[in-house]
Amino acid sequence: MSSDTDISLSSFDEDQGSKLIQEAREAPFAPIGMAGFTAIVAYGLYRLKSKGNTKMSVHLIHMRVAAQGFLVGAMTLGVGDSLYQEFWGKPKP
C-alpha cells in the first residue's frame, strides 16, 4: 500500500475515547448535558426508594421533565456560546 492510503486509513483507527474527547473540545456543553442528565436520572432512582405516597407515574414524569429541562438548558447555552464565538468573539477584519 502506498503511504497516502496508510495516512488516510489511520484516521479511521481512532478509538471511541479519543473521539469523545475531540467532540468535548468542539462542543463542551454536550458532555455537560449528558452528565447532568445522568445525574438527574441517578438522583431520581435514588429518590424512588423514598418517594412516600407519590404515584410512580407522577414521580417518573417529574424526573423526565427535570432531565429534559437540563438537556434543553445545556443545548441553549451551547448554541448561545457558539453564536457568541461566531459573531462577537472574532476580531473584525
PLY file of the C-alpha trace (Angstrom):
ply
format ascii 1.0
element vertex 93
property float x
property float y
property float z
element edge 92
property int vertex1
property int vertex2
end_header
0.00 0.00 0.00
1.12 3.50 -0.59
1.84 5.90 2.24
-1.12 8.10 1.23
-3.51 5.22 1.86
-1.90 4.47 5.23
-2.33 8.07 6.32
-5.99 8.18 5.32
-6.74 4.83 6.97
-5.04 5.83 10.21
-7.73 8.44 10.79
-10.31 5.64 10.98
-8.33 3.81 13.67
-9.26 6.28 16.41
-10.87 4.70 19.43
-14.12 5.92 20.95
-12.40 7.67 23.86
-10.38 9.98 21.64
-13.46 10.76 19.55
-15.38 11.66 22.68
-12.55 13.91 23.89
-12.37 15.64 20.49
-16.14 16.21 20.45
-15.99 17.55 24.01
-13.40 20.11 22.95
-15.52 21.22 20.00
-18.82 21.35 21.91
-18.18 21.50 25.67
-21.87 21.73 26.62
-22.70 18.30 25.14
-20.83 16.31 27.82
-22.14 18.70 30.47
-25.67 17.95 29.29
-25.04 14.20 29.28
-23.52 14.32 32.76
-26.40 16.38 34.11
-28.94 14.05 32.54
-27.19 11.04 34.10
-27.02 12.77 37.48
-30.73 13.62 37.42
-31.66 10.07 36.44
-29.43 8.66 39.20
-30.99 11.05 41.73
-34.45 10.04 40.54
-33.65 6.37 41.01
-32.28 7.10 44.47
-35.41 9.06 45.40
-37.59 6.27 44.04
-36.92 4.30 47.21
-38.29 7.04 49.45
-40.97 8.57 47.26
-43.55 8.43 50.04
-47.13 8.23 48.88
-46.46 9.75 45.44
-47.62 7.65 42.50
-44.89 6.04 40.41
-46.10 7.66 37.19
-46.01 11.16 38.70
-42.50 10.57 40.04
-41.27 9.36 36.64
-42.87 12.31 34.85
-41.19 14.77 37.21
-37.79 13.14 36.69
-38.25 13.07 32.92
-39.18 16.76 32.83
-36.20 17.67 35.03
-33.77 15.69 32.86
-35.16 17.10 29.64
-35.07 20.61 31.07
-31.41 20.22 31.96
-30.59 18.97 28.46
-32.52 21.79 26.79
-30.73 24.30 29.03
-27.32 22.83 28.15
-28.18 22.89 24.45
-29.35 26.50 24.69
-26.15 27.52 26.44
-24.14 25.68 23.78
-25.93 27.45 20.94
-25.54 30.78 22.72
-21.82 30.16 23.20
-21.47 29.18 19.55
-23.28 32.32 18.42
-21.14 34.46 20.69
-17.92 32.96 19.33
-19.15 33.24 15.75
-20.36 36.84 15.78
-18.87 38.71 18.73
-15.85 36.67 19.75
-13.95 37.05 16.49
-11.93 40.20 15.87
-13.30 42.25 13.00
-11.07 42.39 9.87
0 1
1 2
2 3
3 4
4 5
5 6
6 7
7 8
8 9
9 10
10 11
11 12
12 13
13 14
14 15
15 16
16 17
17 18
18 19
19 20
20 21
21 22
22 23
23 24
24 25
25 26
26 27
27 28
28 29
29 30
30 31
31 32
32 33
33 34
34 35
35 36
36 37
37 38
38 39
39 40
40 41
41 42
42 43
43 44
44 45
45 46
46 47
47 48
48 49
49 50
50 51
51 52
52 53
53 54
54 55
55 56
56 57
57 58
58 59
59 60
60 61
61 62
62 63
63 64
64 65
65 66
66 67
67 68
68 69
69 70
70 71
71 72
72 73
73 74
74 75
75 76
76 77
77 78
78 79
79 80
80 81
81 82
82 83
83 84
84 85
85 86
86 87
87 88
88 89
89 90
90 91
91 92
